[in-house]
Amino acid sequence: MEVLLLGIYSFFVWLVFIKFKWLPWNIYSQVTVVVIPIVALTALILALNVFAPSSSDLRVFRYTVPIVSQVRGRVIEVAVEEGNRPVKKGDVLFRIDPAPFQQQVNTLKAQLANAIAGQKEVEEQLKGAEAKIDEARGSIAQATARIAEVNAKVALAEKRVAQYRELAATGAGSKFDLEQAETSLAELTGQLASARSAEAQARAAEGQAVAGRAQVLQKLAAKSGGEYANVAQIRAQLDNAEWDLDQTTTRSPCDCYVVNLQLRPGGFVAALPVAPVMTLVETTGSVVALFAQNELHQVAPGNEAEFALQTLPGKVLKGTVDSVVWASGAGQLSPSGSVPMTGVLTAPAQRFAVKFDVAERDQGQFLAAGAAGAAAIYTEHGAMIHIIRKVILRVGSYLNFLVLKLH
């Protein structure tokens, strides 16, 4: 652009001083003709670098996603191809043989069914234990009533024996009646002992039934998440096994494309975070350019920007300033027990990065990861000279068609 301006200026000088000779061509005019473009171009370049700063160090960055299998196994299918073929979020990347994981799921389903059935059996045992307790308490009540009845008969029999003894001692009673009364008393005493033994057996049965119920309740008392512990444990194992089975199919976590695909059917993968089986590159990326620190004092988010990438000769992409990264590695001191080195503080000032948002009209344009180029920012000041920067950027974009190689 500067050469073009000098050419136009030289043309007008030739017209004024040589062609039409409107002004004399002497030492004073010659000095003036030389000084004017030097001063003007210097002022123009200084103003451009402030109000329309440019950078020849622009890069396109794309985030990469390393894919690591969640389970180990033999690969039976690779569903993607290497290259710029897009992969949508949720698309299948590869599959692992699911047979061993399906077997584990089937085994745990059977165990869960058995655990649920066993739980129902324990609940039935609880009902049986409570029925035994009720039966034992009924027997206790019956034995207690029998004891009371026999006690009354024994008391009556003892009175009769005492009476018959008094009569027999005075000769007024029959000895046979006394013996008969004593026999009845002995019989009733035996019945009382039998009733007491039945009561003791009933109480022992009640104790056993209560202990049995306590054991059953102890089994039923252990719960987790509203389920009995044994059932909950097996269900958790089943959920984990089903998750492992689902992870035998690995899907894309983003809208990406695959690079450096080495995975093939028959290969073995393991759930190791340090061993990714492929790498995905996101379809959307970031455009970043580095500027000198004193170029950015007029730059603000939202300023218009343009890019010219070497991979897209003759094209200028539109965008806006997203943000200025006001930090660099030279401004960081790592925590340590050492005194900072003075050489670090005297190191040359590093450039700051400016992140751009690509305009909507150019978002469908493929931007290769690592593509380099130039960028220009148009601030809110000096709008009259922005056209010069735009022309310079477009000329540079067309120069990208030149492949300057000697072989």
Buried (B, 14 or more C-beta within 10 A) or exposed (E): BEEEBEEEBEEEBEEBBEEEEEEEEEEEBEEEBEEEBEEEBEEBEEBBBBBBBBBEBBBBBBEBBEBBBEBEBEBBEBBBEBEEEEBEEEEBBBBBEBEBBBEBBEEBBEBBEEBBEBBEEBBEBBEBBBEBBEBBBEBBEBBBEBBEEBBEBBEEBBEBBEBBBEBBEEEEBEEEBBEBBBEBBEEBBEBBEBBBEBBEBBBEBBEBBBEBBEBBEEBBEEEEEEBBBBBBBBBBBBEEBBEBBEBBBBBBEBBBBBBEBEBEEEBEBEEEEEEBBBBBBBBEBBBBBBBEEEBBEBBEEEBBBBBBBBBBBEBBBBBBBBEBEEEBEEEEEEEEEEEEEEEEEEEEEBBBBBBBBBBEEBEEEEBBBEBEBBBBBBBEEBEEBBEBBBEBBBEBBEEBEEEEEEE
